[in-house]
Amino acid sequence: MPTRQLFPTHFYEARLDQPALLADLADSCRALAAEDIAGKRWSKAHGYRGYTSYASLDDLPQRDPAFADLKRLLDRHVATFATEAGLELGGRRLKPDGLWVNVMKPGGTHSGHLHPHSAVSGTFYVAVPPGSGALKLEDPRLPMLMAAPPRDGTFVYAEPAPGTLFLWESWLRHEVMPSTAKEERVSVSFNYRW
């Protein structure tokens, strides 16, 4: 009998051709990085090289029309991804559960992590200067290999560009590789819950 593939890991990639939205988001993200005192303090206290609104602002779509426009686009793409990933939602939709800005300085990185209490996570890339660092995705079988021999390809590197949207199921461990760029990378990350 032939070998079958079981339990595939779904990873969604789309290019959103929205130059006006990209420009608006770039301005909004940089304005937040300059003005959000609580976010700057949290970023510094947690060793984040740059700025994130992760722990300081939870109302970006209500605060700024650019984030509201992005959320509407994300809702559609997340619904498509949920269908393609075989998530049985029983006629319901996944709901946004956090949307935050990341402005990463040169040399910045974000160590391996996952997003507990969420169903789908993702990142939309606003500004991606050359050398910004890929998104590194880990084979979810890795911690369960026990006495197995090494495998080829236990990590996949996804290279973003401005306007790229990545989506994955929130249990998928991932990290941001170190940036060798000369400028800041700007992105918006988010979670959707069941």
C-alpha positions as protocol buffer text, in pm:
chain_id: "A"
residue {
  index: 1
  type: MET
  ca { x: 0 y: 0 z: 0 }
}
residue {
  index: 2
  type: PRO
  ca { x: 124 y: 352 z: -66 }
}
residue {
  index: 3
  type: THR
  ca { x: 221 y: 581 z: 217 }
}
residue {
  index: 4
  type: ARG
  ca { x: -44 y: 836 z: 311 }
}
residue {
  index: 5
  type: GLN
  ca { x: 13 y: 1177 z: 465 }
}
residue {
  index: 6
  type: LEU
  ca { x: -186 y: 1228 z: 782 }
}
residue {
  index: 7
  type: PHE
  ca { x: -265 y: 1546 z: 974 }
}
residue {
  index: 8
  type: PRO
  ca { x: -106 y: 1808 z: 748 }
}
residue {
  index: 9
  type: THR
  ca { x: 6 y: 2142 z: 888 }
}
residue {
  index: 10
  type: HIS
  ca { x: -172 y: 2426 z: 708 }
}
residue {
  index: 11
  type: PHE
  ca { x: 7 y: 2753 z: 638 }
}
residue {
  index: 12
  type: TYR
  ca { x: -168 y: 3030 z: 445 }
}
residue {
  index: 13
  type: GLU
  ca { x: 11 y: 3296 z: 244 }
}
residue {
  index: 14
  type: ALA
  ca { x: -157 y: 3579 z: 54 }
}
residue {
  index: 15
  type: ARG
  ca { x: -36 y: 3898 z: -105 }
}
residue {
  index: 16
  type: LEU
  ca { x: -275 y: 4187 z: -37 }
}
residue {
  index: 17
  type: ASP
  ca { x: -238 y: 4448 z: -309 }
}
residue {
  index: 18
  type: GLN
  ca { x: -343 y: 4745 z: -98 }
}
residue {
  index: 19
  type: PRO
  ca { x: -81 y: 5023 z: -140 }
}
residue {
  index: 20
  type: ALA
  ca { x: -297 y: 5293 z: 23 }
}
residue {
  index: 21
  type: LEU
  ca { x: -366 y: 5068 z: 323 }
}
residue {
  index: 22
  type: LEU
  ca { x: 5 y: 4984 z: 353 }
}
residue {
  index: 23
  type: ALA
  ca { x: 94 y: 5354 z: 359 }
}
residue {
  index: 24
  type: ASP
  ca { x: -177 y: 5433 z: 616 }
}
residue {
  index: 25
  type: LEU
  ca { x: -72 y: 5140 z: 836 }
}
residue {
  index: 26
  type: ALA
  ca { x: 295 y: 5239 z: 816 }
}
residue {
  index: 27
  type: ASP
  ca { x: 209 y: 5589 z: 937 }
}
residue {
  index: 28
  type: SER
  ca { x: -25 y: 5460 z: 1209 }
}
residue {
  index: 29
  type: CYS
  ca { x: 220 y: 5197 z: 1337 }
}
residue {
  index: 30
  type: ARG
  ca { x: 506 y: 5445 z: 1357 }
}
residue {
  index: 31
  type: ALA
  ca { x: 284 y: 5701 z: 1530 }
}
residue {
  index: 32
  type: LEU
  ca { x: 188 y: 5443 z: 1792 }
}
residue {
  index: 33
  type: ALA
  ca { x: 555 y: 5350 z: 1839 }
}
residue {
  index: 34
  type: ALA
  ca { x: 629 y: 5715 z: 1912 }
}
residue {
  index: 35
  type: GLU
  ca { x: 326 y: 5788 z: 2133 }
}
residue {
  index: 36
  type: ASP
  ca { x: 239 y: 5468 z: 2324 }
}
residue {
  index: 37
  type: ILE
  ca { x: 433 y: 5517 z: 2648 }
}
residue {
  index: 38
  type: ALA
  ca { x: 297 y: 5199 z: 2812 }
}
residue {
  index: 39
  type: GLY
  ca { x: 388 y: 4992 z: 2505 }
}
residue {
  index: 40
  type: LYS
  ca { x: 739 y: 5137 z: 2495 }
}
residue {
  index: 41
  type: ARG
  ca { x: 787 y: 5060 z: 2865 }
}
residue {
  index: 42
  type: TRP
  ca { x: 659 y: 4702 z: 2823 }
}
residue {
  index: 43
  type: SER
  ca { x: 881 y: 4648 z: 2518 }
}
residue {
  index: 44
  type: LYS
  ca { x: 1189 y: 4771 z: 2705 }
}
residue {
  index: 45
  type: ALA
  ca { x: 1110 y: 4569 z: 3019 }
}
residue {
  index: 46
  type: HIS
  ca { x: 1069 y: 4249 z: 2816 }
}
residue {
  index: 47
  type: GLY
  ca { x: 1379 y: 4291 z: 2598 }
}
residue {
  index: 48
  type: TYR
  ca { x: 1185 y: 4359 z: 2278 }
}
residue {
  index: 49
  type: ARG
  ca { x: 1419 y: 4534 z: 2037 }
}
residue {
  index: 50
  type: GLY
  ca { x: 1182 y: 4799 z: 1910 }
}
residue {
  index: 51
  type: TYR
  ca { x: 817 y: 4851 z: 1995 }
}
residue {
  index: 52
  type: THR
  ca { x: 507 y: 4635 z: 2028 }
}
residue {
  index: 53
  type: SER
  ca { x: 156 y: 4731 z: 2136 }
}
residue {
  index: 54
  type: TYR
  ca { x: 95 y: 4368 z: 2241 }
}
residue {
  index: 55
  type: ALA
  ca { x: 46 y: 4445 z: 2612 }
}
residue {
  index: 56
  type: SER
  ca { x: -70 y: 4806 z: 2594 }
}
residue {
  index: 57
  type: LEU
  ca { x: -345 y: 4860 z: 2333 }
}
residue {
  index: 58
  type: ASP
  ca { x: -638 y: 4630 z: 2264 }
}
residue {
  index: 59
  type: ASP
  ca { x: -860 y: 4859 z: 2058 }
}
residue {
  index: 60
  type: LEU
  ca { x: -666 y: 4933 z: 1738 }
}
residue {
  index: 61
  type: PRO
  ca { x: -961 y: 4877 z: 1497 }
}
residue {
  index: 62
  type: GLN
  ca { x: -1171 y: 5120 z: 1702 }
}
residue {
  index: 63
  type: ARG
  ca { x: -884 y: 5364 z: 1744 }
}
residue {
  index: 64
  type: ASP
  ca { x: -776 y: 5400 z: 1380 }
}
residue {
  index: 65
  type: PRO
  ca { x: -960 y: 5345 z: 1049 }
}
residue {
  index: 66
  type: ALA
  ca { x: -653 y: 5184 z: 890 }
}
residue {
  index: 67
  type: PHE
  ca { x: -668 y: 4901 z: 1146 }
}
residue {
  index: 68
  type: ALA
  ca { x: -1045 y: 4871 z: 1097 }
}
residue {
  index: 69
  type: ASP
  ca { x: -986 y: 4829 z: 721 }
}
residue {
  index: 70
  type: LEU
  ca { x: -717 y: 4569 z: 789 }
}
residue {
  index: 71
  type: LYS
  ca { x: -945 y: 4380 z: 1028 }
}
residue {
  index: 72
  type: ARG
  ca { x: -1217 y: 4355 z: 760 }
}
residue {
  index: 73
  type: LEU
  ca { x: -963 y: 4202 z: 519 }
}
residue {
  index: 74
  type: LEU
  ca { x: -830 y: 3968 z: 787 }
}
residue {
  index: 75
  type: ASP
  ca { x: -1181 y: 3844 z: 873 }
}
residue {
  index: 76
  type: ARG
  ca { x: -1228 y: 3723 z: 514 }
}
residue {
  index: 77
  type: HIS
  ca { x: -886 y: 3560 z: 485 }
}
residue {
  index: 78
  type: VAL
  ca { x: -917 y: 3390 z: 825 }
}
residue {
  index: 79
  type: ALA
  ca { x: -1257 y: 3249 z: 722 }
}
residue {
  index: 80
  type: THR
  ca { x: -1102 y: 3109 z: 402 }
}
residue {
  index: 81
  type: PHE
  ca { x: -810 y: 2961 z: 594 }
}
residue {
  index: 82
  type: ALA
  ca { x: -1040 y: 2803 z: 854 }
}
residue {
  index: 83
  type: THR
  ca { x: -1232 y: 2629 z: 575 }
}
residue {
  index: 84
  type: GLU
  ca { x: -914 y: 2513 z: 399 }
}
residue {
  index: 85
  type: ALA
  ca { x: -771 y: 2385 z: 729 }
}
residue {
  index: 86
  type: GLY
  ca { x: -1085 y: 2181 z: 793 }
}
residue {
  index: 87
  type: LEU
  ca { x: -1187 y: 2363 z: 1110 }
}
residue {
  index: 88
  type: GLU
  ca { x: -1543 y: 2261 z: 1195 }
}
residue {
  index: 89
  type: LEU
  ca { x: -1701 y: 2584 z: 1314 }
}
residue {
  index: 90
  type: GLY
  ca { x: -2064 y: 2471 z: 1310 }
}
residue {
  index: 91
  type: GLY
  ca { x: -2180 y: 2774 z: 1112 }
}
residue {
  index: 92
  type: ARG
  ca { x: -1997 y: 3016 z: 1340 }
}
residue {
  index: 93
  type: ARG
  ca { x: -1701 y: 3238 z: 1255 }
}
residue {
  index: 94
  type: LEU
  ca { x: -1372 y: 3279 z: 1433 }
}
residue {
  index: 95
  type: LYS
  ca { x: -1356 y: 3608 z: 1623 }
}
residue {
  index: 96
  type: PRO
  ca { x: -1063 y: 3849 z: 1649 }
}
residue {
  index: 97
  type: ASP
  ca { x: -892 y: 3825 z: 1986 }
}
residue {
  index: 98
  type: GLY
  ca { x: -611 y: 4075 z: 1973 }
}
residue {
  index: 99
  type: LEU
  ca { x: -435 y: 4275 z: 1706 }
}
residue {
  index: 100
  type: TRP
  ca { x: -103 y: 4442 z: 1781 }
}
residue {
  index: 101
  type: VAL
  ca { x: 172 y: 4642 z: 1614 }
}
residue {
  index: 102
  type: ASN
  ca { x: 536 y: 4531 z: 1591 }
}
residue {
  index: 103
  type: VAL
  ca { x: 808 y: 4780 z: 1496 }
}
residue {
  index: 104
  type: MET
  ca { x: 1129 y: 4579 z: 1511 }
}
residue {
  index: 105
  type: LYS
  ca { x: 1464 y: 4757 z: 1505 }
}
residue {
  index: 106
  type: PRO
  ca { x: 1771 y: 4619 z: 1327 }
}
residue {
  index: 107
  type: GLY
  ca { x: 1905 y: 4321 z: 1522 }
}
residue {
  index: 108
  type: GLY
  ca { x: 1559 y: 4243 z: 1660 }
}
residue {
  index: 109
  type: THR
  ca { x: 1428 y: 3888 z: 1694 }
}
residue {
  index: 110
  type: HIS
  ca { x: 1141 y: 3708 z: 1864 }
}
residue {
  index: 111
  type: SER
  ca { x: 1220 y: 3366 z: 2012 }
}
residue {
  index: 112
  type: GLY
  ca { x: 1016 y: 3050 z: 1948 }
}
residue {
  index: 113
  type: HIS
  ca { x: 661 y: 3060 z: 2081 }
}
residue {
  index: 114
  type: LEU
  ca { x: 300 y: 2967 z: 2013 }
}
residue {
  index: 115
  type: HIS
  ca { x: -28 y: 3145 z: 2085 }
}
residue {
  index: 116
  type: PRO
  ca { x: -228 y: 2962 z: 2356 }
}
residue {
  index: 117
  type: HIS
  ca { x: -604 y: 3016 z: 2387 }
}
residue {
  index: 118
  type: SER
  ca { x: -634 y: 3105 z: 2016 }
}
residue {
  index: 119
  type: ALA
  ca { x: -735 y: 2908 z: 1706 }
}
residue {
  index: 120
  type: VAL
  ca { x: -569 y: 3101 z: 1422 }
}
residue {
  index: 121
  type: SER
  ca { x: -278 y: 3344 z: 1441 }
}
residue {
  index: 122
  type: GLY
  ca { x: -101 y: 3547 z: 1179 }
}
residue {
  index: 123
  type: THR
  ca { x: 98 y: 3848 z: 1073 }
}
residue {
  index: 124
  type: PHE
  ca { x: 46 y: 4113 z: 807 }
}
residue {
  index: 125
  type: TYR
  ca { x: 371 y: 4273 z: 691 }
}
residue {
  index: 126
  type: VAL
  ca { x: 371 y: 4650 z: 637 }
}
residue {
  index: 127
  type: ALA
  ca { x: 740 y: 4737 z: 588 }
}
residue {
  index: 128
  type: VAL
  ca { x: 999 y: 4467 z: 518 }
}
residue {
  index: 129
  type: PRO
  ca { x: 1343 y: 4609 z: 436 }
}
residue {
  index: 130
  type: PRO
  ca { x: 1603 y: 4366 z: 293 }
}
residue {
  index: 131
  type: GLY
  ca { x: 1748 y: 4141 z: 565 }
}
residue {
  index: 132
  type: SER
  ca { x: 1446 y: 4174 z: 796 }
}
residue {
  index: 133
  type: GLY
  ca { x: 1448 y: 3807 z: 891 }
}
residue {
  index: 134
  type: ALA
  ca { x: 1215 y: 3525 z: 795 }
}
residue {
  index: 135
  type: LEU
  ca { x: 935 y: 3369 z: 994 }
}
residue {
  index: 136
  type: LYS
  ca { x: 1070 y: 3032 z: 1111 }
}
residue {
  index: 137
  type: LEU
  ca { x: 807 y: 2758 z: 1150 }
}
residue {
  index: 138
  type: GLU
  ca { x: 880 y: 2440 z: 1347 }
}
residue {
  index: 139
  type: ASP
  ca { x: 765 y: 2090 z: 1253 }
}
residue {
  index: 140
  type: PRO
  ca { x: 498 y: 2021 z: 1518 }
}
residue {
  index: 141
  type: ARG
  ca { x: 618 y: 1660 z: 1547 }
}
residue {
  index: 142
  type: LEU
  ca { x: 961 y: 1772 z: 1666 }
}
residue {
  index: 143
  type: PRO
  ca { x: 897 y: 1741 z: 2042 }
}
residue {
  index: 144
  type: MET
  ca { x: 750 y: 1392 z: 1993 }
}
residue {
  index: 145
  type: LEU
  ca { x: 1028 y: 1228 z: 1794 }
}
residue {
  index: 146
  type: MET
  ca { x: 1161 y: 1041 z: 2096 }
}
residue {
  index: 147
  type: ALA
  ca { x: 1431 y: 802 z: 1962 }
}
residue {
  index: 148
  type: ALA
  ca { x: 1378 y: 886 z: 1594 }
}
residue {
  index: 149
  type: PRO
  ca { x: 1675 y: 966 z: 1371 }
}
residue {
  index: 150
  type: PRO
  ca { x: 1720 y: 1322 z: 1246 }
}
residue {
  index: 151
  type: ARG
  ca { x: 1488 y: 1439 z: 967 }
}
residue {
  index: 152
  type: ASP
  ca { x: 1534 y: 1670 z: 674 }
}
residue {
  index: 153
  type: GLY
  ca { x: 1340 y: 1993 z: 699 }
}
residue {
  index: 154
  type: THR
  ca { x: 1235 y: 2023 z: 1063 }
}
residue {
  index: 155
  type: PHE
  ca { x: 1197 y: 2398 z: 1004 }
}
residue {
  index: 156
  type: VAL
  ca { x: 1046 y: 2602 z: 722 }
}
residue {
  index: 157
  type: TYR
  ca { x: 1141 y: 2964 z: 663 }
}
residue {
  index: 158
  type: ALA
  ca { x: 872 y: 3192 z: 520 }
}
residue {
  index: 159
  type: GLU
  ca { x: 1008 y: 3514 z: 369 }
}
residue {
  index: 160
  type: PRO
  ca { x: 763 y: 3806 z: 387 }
}
residue {
  index: 161
  type: ALA
  ca { x: 738 y: 4115 z: 168 }
}
residue {
  index: 162
  type: PRO
  ca { x: 530 y: 4429 z: 216 }
}
residue {
  index: 163
  type: GLY
  ca { x: 164 y: 4331 z: 181 }
}
residue {
  index: 164
  type: THR
  ca { x: 222 y: 3964 z: 272 }
}
residue {
  index: 165
  type: LEU
  ca { x: -28 y: 3794 z: 501 }
}
residue {
  index: 166
  type: PHE
  ca { x: 68 y: 3472 z: 681 }
}
residue {
  index: 167
  type: LEU
  ca { x: -187 y: 3263 z: 874 }
}
residue {
  index: 168
  type: TRP
  ca { x: -138 y: 2942 z: 1074 }
}
residue {
  index: 169
  type: GLU
  ca { x: -309 y: 2746 z: 1347 }
}
residue {
  index: 170
  type: SER
  ca { x: -208 y: 2896 z: 1680 }
}
residue {
  index: 171
  type: TRP
  ca { x: -46 y: 2576 z: 1813 }
}
residue {
  index: 172
  type: LEU
  ca { x: 225 y: 2598 z: 1545 }
}
residue {
  index: 173
  type: ARG
  ca { x: 552 y: 2701 z: 1709 }
}
residue {
  index: 174
  type: HIS
  ca { x: 725 y: 2985 z: 1526 }
}
residue {
  index: 175
  type: GLU
  ca { x: 985 y: 3254 z: 1572 }
}
residue {
  index: 176
  type: VAL
  ca { x: 1117 y: 3566 z: 1401 }
}
residue {
  index: 177
  type: MET
  ca { x: 1474 y: 3531 z: 1282 }
}
residue {
  index: 178
  type: PRO
  ca { x: 1724 y: 3808 z: 1369 }
}
residue {
  index: 179
  type: SER
  ca { x: 1699 y: 4114 z: 1150 }
}
residue {
  index: 180
  type: THR
  ca { x: 2010 y: 4228 z: 966 }
}
residue {
  index: 181
  type: ALA
  ca { x: 1815 y: 4509 z: 798 }
}
residue {
  index: 182
  type: LYS
  ca { x: 1931 y: 4868 z: 823 }
}
residue {
  index: 183
  type: GLU
  ca { x: 1575 y: 4990 z: 881 }
}
residue {
  index: 184
  type: GLU
  ca { x: 1279 y: 4891 z: 1099 }
}
residue {
  index: 185
  type: ARG
  ca { x: 1047 y: 4609 z: 1001 }
}
residue {
  index: 186
  type: VAL
  ca { x: 680 y: 4693 z: 1063 }
}
residue {
  index: 187
  type: SER
  ca { x: 407 y: 4431 z: 1097 }
}
residue {
  index: 188
  type: VAL
  ca { x: 69 y: 4374 z: 1255 }
}
residue {
  index: 189
  type: SER
  ca { x: 11 y: 4042 z: 1432 }
}
residue {
  index: 190
  type: PHE
  ca { x: -319 y: 3902 z: 1554 }
}
residue {
  index: 191
  type: ASN
  ca { x: -510 y: 3609 z: 1700 }
}
residue {
  index: 192
  type: TYR
  ca { x: -857 y: 3471 z: 1628 }
}
residue {
  index: 193
  type: ARG
  ca { x: -1042 y: 3256 z: 1880 }
}
residue {
  index: 194
  type: TRP
  ca { x: -1320 y: 2999 z: 1865 }
}
